């Protein structure tokens, strides 16, 4: 009976994994099929290396370069803001609180990840954007900086959870020995725990970056949605925002419609590259530990 239950469970897990893989492939190939007319009509020099997005103009231009730049700019800046805070929070929860208190605090931090992005966007629009307008003398607070700050808050729980788990493992391995040798807690964290966890921290950053690149609603509400090259205190438009804003108005099967699917394909490729990098780094780290 035990073997039967294990076989049933193994079969269910296998079916679920296979169906998930098939679903991802179906989505990818559907987006690829819909974007093929765009790639046939527009040269790669125009959509990757020109600087103008005018799909409805009498002289249309289809450059994704400003949106790709804005997507990477906002995402990387958000990671740079969120990572130091997340690592510090993880160290505090691992070494300065009891396990019970740490679990309670982590549960509340994890709740941030469950808040709908439109709520973050609304709060960012009425609080963060207004704050930047008042304190930085900006004509409009909708900017790359606003998007990065808001996105860093949304990424915070993803990085904290992964880092805290790694810090806890490192604490179990090294902390008792360092205490027995009279090494201070702060020295142990700085010279032993952080070097041990650096690959894990980097992998969590990369995975959070993949999450950041695909964020739509919150970023769309605070960045101004202008298809121009991004500046820190200027407006910008990311690829997900472009798709969300224009898909509803694009004529079905038009070149504009196909270009939005091409933008989605570029976004998938960016996320795929990030996931592969994270996998390779994680695999190298596991091999080193083994």
C-alpha positions as CSV (number, residue, x, y, z in Angstrom):
1,X,0.0,0.0,0.0
2,X,2.9,2.3,0.8
3,X,4.5,1.7,-2.6
4,X,1.2,2.3,-4.3
5,X,0.8,5.7,-2.6
6,X,4.3,6.7,-3.5
7,X,3.8,5.7,-7.1
8,X,0.6,7.6,-7.3
9,X,2.2,10.7,-5.8
10,X,5.2,10.4,-8.1
11,X,2.9,10.1,-11.1
12,X,0.9,13.2,-10.1
13,X,4.1,15.2,-9.6
14,X,5.5,14.1,-12.9
15,X,2.3,14.9,-14.8
16,X,2.2,18.4,-13.1
17,X,5.8,19.1,-14.1
18,X,5.2,17.9,-17.7
19,X,2.1,20.0,-18.1
20,X,3.8,23.0,-16.7
21,X,6.6,22.6,-19.2
22,X,4.2,22.2,-22.1
23,X,2.2,25.2,-21.0
24,X,5.3,27.4,-21.0
25,X,6.3,26.1,-24.4
26,X,2.8,26.7,-25.8
27,X,2.9,30.3,-24.5
28,X,6.3,30.9,-26.0
29,X,5.5,29.5,-29.4
30,X,2.2,31.3,-29.6
31,X,3.9,34.6,-28.9
32,X,6.6,33.7,-31.4
33,X,4.0,32.9,-34.1
34,X,2.1,36.2,-33.5
35,X,5.4,38.2,-33.7
36,X,6.7,36.7,-36.9
37,X,4.9,39.2,-39.2
38,X,6.7,42.0,-37.4
39,X,10.1,40.5,-37.8
40,X,9.4,39.9,-41.5
41,X,8.5,43.5,-42.1
42,X,10.9,45.4,-39.8
43,X,14.7,45.0,-39.8
44,X,16.5,44.3,-36.6
45,X,18.5,47.5,-37.0
46,X,15.2,49.5,-36.6
47,X,13.7,47.7,-33.7
48,X,16.9,47.3,-31.7
49,X,19.1,50.2,-32.6
50,X,16.9,53.2,-33.6
51,X,15.4,55.5,-31.0
52,X,11.7,56.2,-31.9
53,X,8.4,54.4,-31.2
54,X,5.7,55.7,-33.5
55,X,3.5,52.8,-34.6
56,X,0.5,54.9,-35.6
57,X,2.3,57.6,-37.4
58,X,2.1,58.1,-41.2
59,X,5.8,57.3,-41.1
60,X,5.8,54.6,-38.4
61,X,8.9,53.6,-36.4
62,X,9.2,50.5,-34.2
63,X,12.2,50.9,-31.9
64,X,12.1,48.8,-28.7
65,X,15.5,50.3,-27.5
66,X,14.0,53.0,-25.2
67,X,11.6,50.5,-23.6
68,X,14.4,47.8,-23.2
69,X,16.6,50.5,-21.6
70,X,13.9,51.6,-19.3
71,X,13.0,48.1,-18.3
72,X,16.7,47.3,-17.4
73,X,17.3,50.7,-15.8
74,X,14.3,50.5,-13.4
75,X,14.9,46.8,-12.6
76,X,18.6,47.1,-11.9
77,X,18.2,50.3,-9.8
78,X,15.4,48.6,-7.8
79,X,17.8,45.6,-7.2
80,X,20.6,47.9,-6.0
81,X,18.2,49.6,-3.6
82,X,16.5,46.4,-2.3
83,X,19.6,44.2,-1.9
84,X,21.5,46.0,0.9
85,X,18.3,46.4,2.9
86,X,17.3,42.8,2.4
87,X,20.7,41.4,3.4
88,X,20.7,43.6,6.5
89,X,17.2,42.5,7.4
90,X,18.2,38.8,6.9
91,X,21.3,39.2,9.1
92,X,19.2,40.9,11.8
93,X,16.5,38.2,11.7
94,X,19.2,35.4,11.8
95,X,21.5,36.7,14.5
96,X,19.6,39.3,16.6
97,X,16.2,37.8,17.1
98,X,14.9,34.5,18.5
99,X,13.7,31.8,16.0
100,X,10.1,32.3,17.1
101,X,10.3,36.1,16.6
102,X,12.1,35.6,13.3
103,X,9.4,33.3,11.9
104,X,6.7,35.8,12.9
105,X,8.5,38.8,11.3
106,X,9.2,36.8,8.2
107,X,5.6,35.8,7.9
108,X,4.6,39.5,7.9
109,X,7.4,40.3,5.3
110,X,6.1,37.5,3.1
111,X,2.7,39.1,3.2
112,X,4.1,42.0,1.2
113,X,4.6,39.7,-1.7
114,X,0.9,38.9,-1.7
115,X,-0.3,42.5,-2.0
116,X,-1.6,43.2,-5.5
117,X,0.7,45.3,-7.6
118,X,-2.1,47.7,-8.4
119,X,-2.2,48.6,-4.6
120,X,1.5,49.3,-4.7
121,X,1.0,51.4,-7.8
122,X,-1.9,53.4,-6.2
123,X,0.2,54.1,-3.1
124,X,3.2,55.0,-5.2
125,X,1.1,57.4,-7.2
126,X,-0.5,59.3,-4.3
127,X,2.5,59.2,-1.9
128,X,5.8,58.5,-3.6
129,X,5.2,60.6,-6.7
130,X,3.9,63.6,-4.6
131,X,6.9,63.2,-2.3
132,X,9.4,63.4,-5.1
133,X,7.6,66.4,-6.6
134,X,7.7,68.3,-3.3
135,X,11.3,67.5,-2.3
136,X,13.2,67.3,-5.6
137,X,11.4,70.2,-7.3
138,X,10.3,68.0,-10.1
139,X,7.6,69.1,-12.6
140,X,6.2,65.5,-12.3
141,X,7.3,62.9,-9.8
142,X,6.5,60.2,-12.3
143,X,10.0,59.0,-13.1
144,X,12.5,56.1,-13.3
145,X,13.5,56.9,-9.7
146,X,9.8,56.5,-8.5
147,X,9.5,53.2,-10.4
148,X,12.7,51.9,-8.9
149,X,11.9,52.9,-5.3
150,X,8.4,51.3,-5.6
151,X,9.7,48.2,-7.2
152,X,12.4,47.8,-4.5
153,X,9.7,47.6,-1.9
154,X,8.0,44.9,-3.9
155,X,11.2,42.9,-4.3
156,X,12.2,43.2,-0.7
157,X,10.4,40.0,0.6
158,X,11.8,37.8,-2.2
159,X,15.4,38.7,-1.4
160,X,14.9,38.6,2.4
161,X,13.4,35.2,2.5
162,X,16.1,33.6,0.4
163,X,19.0,35.4,2.2
164,X,17.6,34.6,5.7
165,X,17.4,30.9,4.9
166,X,21.0,30.9,3.8
167,X,22.1,32.9,6.8
168,X,20.4,30.4,9.1
169,X,22.2,27.5,7.5
170,X,25.5,29.3,7.8
171,X,24.8,30.1,11.4
172,X,24.2,26.4,12.2
173,X,27.5,25.5,10.6
174,X,29.9,28.2,11.8
175,X,28.4,30.3,14.6
176,X,28.9,27.8,17.4
177,X,32.5,27.3,16.6
178,X,33.2,31.0,16.2
179,X,31.6,31.7,19.6
180,X,33.7,29.0,21.3
181,X,36.8,30.7,19.9
182,X,35.7,34.0,21.3
183,X,35.1,35.7,17.9
184,X,32.5,38.5,18.1
185,X,29.1,38.2,16.5
186,X,29.7,41.1,14.1
187,X,33.1,39.8,13.0
188,X,31.5,36.4,12.3
189,X,28.7,38.0,10.2
190,X,31.1,40.2,8.2
191,X,34.0,37.8,7.6
192,X,32.4,34.3,7.7
193,X,28.6,34.4,7.1
194,X,28.6,37.0,4.2
195,X,31.4,35.3,2.2
196,X,29.7,31.9,2.7
197,X,26.3,33.3,1.5
198,X,27.6,35.6,-1.4
199,X,26.6,33.2,-4.2
200,X,23.1,32.7,-2.6
201,X,22.7,36.5,-2.3
202,X,23.6,36.9,-5.9
203,X,21.3,34.2,-7.1
204,X,18.4,35.8,-5.1
205,X,19.2,39.1,-6.7
206,X,19.1,37.6,-10.2
207,X,15.8,35.8,-9.5
208,X,14.3,39.0,-8.1
209,X,15.6,40.8,-11.2
210,X,13.6,38.4,-13.3
211,X,10.5,39.3,-11.2
212,X,11.2,43.0,-11.6
213,X,11.6,42.9,-15.3
214,X,8.1,41.5,-15.7
215,X,6.3,43.8,-13.3
216,X,3.6,45.8,-15.0
217,X,0.9,47.7,-13.2
218,X,2.8,49.3,-10.3
219,X,5.7,50.5,-12.5
220,X,3.2,51.7,-15.2
221,X,1.4,53.9,-12.7
222,X,4.5,55.8,-11.5
223,X,7.0,56.0,-14.4
224,X,5.0,58.3,-16.7
225,X,4.9,55.9,-19.7
226,X,6.8,58.0,-22.3
227,X,8.6,55.9,-24.9
228,X,11.8,57.9,-24.7
229,X,15.3,57.0,-23.4
230,X,15.2,56.9,-19.6
231,X,16.7,59.4,-17.2
232,X,16.8,59.0,-13.4
233,X,14.4,61.9,-12.8
234,X,12.7,61.7,-16.2
235,X,9.8,59.7,-17.5
236,X,10.1,56.3,-19.1
237,X,8.1,53.3,-20.3
238,X,9.0,49.7,-19.7
239,X,8.2,46.8,-22.1
240,X,5.4,45.4,-19.8
241,X,3.8,48.9,-19.6
242,X,4.0,49.3,-23.4
243,X,2.2,46.0,-23.9
244,X,-0.5,46.7,-21.3
245,X,-1.2,50.2,-22.5
246,X,-1.3,49.6,-26.3
247,X,-2.6,46.0,-26.7
248,X,-6.2,47.0,-26.2
249,X,-6.1,49.7,-28.9
250,X,-3.9,47.9,-31.5
251,X,-5.8,46.7,-34.6
252,X,-6.1,43.0,-34.7
253,X,-3.4,41.4,-37.0
254,X,-1.9,44.7,-37.8
255,X,1.8,45.4,-37.7
256,X,1.3,47.4,-34.5
257,X,-0.5,44.3,-33.0
258,X,2.4,42.0,-34.1
259,X,5.0,44.4,-32.7
260,X,3.5,44.2,-29.2
261,X,3.9,40.4,-29.4
262,X,7.5,40.9,-30.5
263,X,8.0,43.1,-27.4
264,X,6.7,40.3,-25.3
265,X,9.0,37.9,-27.0
266,X,12.0,40.1,-26.2
267,X,10.8,40.3,-22.6
268,X,10.6,36.5,-22.3
269,X,14.2,36.2,-23.8
270,X,15.5,38.7,-21.2
271,X,13.9,36.8,-18.3
272,X,15.1,33.5,-19.8
273,X,18.7,34.7,-19.9
274,X,18.4,35.9,-16.3
275,X,17.1,32.5,-15.2
276,X,19.8,30.6,-17.0
277,X,22.5,32.8,-15.3
278,X,21.0,32.2,-11.9
279,X,20.8,28.4,-12.6
280,X,24.5,28.3,-13.7
281,X,25.7,30.3,-10.6
282,X,23.6,28.1,-8.3
283,X,24.9,25.0,-9.9
284,X,28.5,26.2,-9.6
285,X,28.0,27.0,-5.9
286,X,26.5,23.6,-5.2
287,X,29.4,21.9,-6.9
288,X,31.9,24.0,-4.8
289,X,30.1,23.1,-1.6
290,X,29.9,19.4,-2.6
